[in-house]
Amino acid sequence: METIDQLNPPSGRHVVAMPFPGRGHINPMINLCTLLIPSPKISTITLILTEEWLALVSHHLPPAAASPKLRLRSIPNVLPSERTRGADFSGFSFYRAVDVEMEAPFEELLLTDDLLPVSCIVYDVFLRWVPGVGSRRNIPDFNQLETTEELSS
């Protein structure tokens, strides 16, 4: 198996970040991306959100996210709207859409010219389908689990 250094061009690595599309998951992924920006080994970080979430957060990013290294991209709104999903108390339709509907648009976006080559995918642990995409595309993937301060103290 190749190492991550063998999979990457000498000009720098391209990290793709994919958070779970919900409150409490997107901000930690944005924070992780801003922590990666100063790394000289990373040339590009692409944060992928749904169109709705991109519209919600793009004007409220922290100042550190204003780097040209960080690019924001979106996949279509294949999920119930964040504004109305609270009406479904079981959350079934939302979680089903996350598990079934997000994978194809994410994989399509990975194949666009401006995202190639991708060095690795950092994803929210609740996106169970990302390792399959990484495996099919020979892209290493790393999961992120957000915890509350109470759990980590």
Buried (B, 14 or more C-beta within 10 A) or exposed (E): EEEEEEBBEEEBBBBBBBBBBBEEBBBBBBBBBBEBBEEEEBBBBBBBBBEBBBEBBEEEBEEBBEBEBBBBBBBBBBBBEBEEBEEEEEEEEBBEBBEEBBBBBBBEBBEEEEBEEBBBBBBBEBBEBBBEBBEEBEBBBEBBEBEEEEEEE
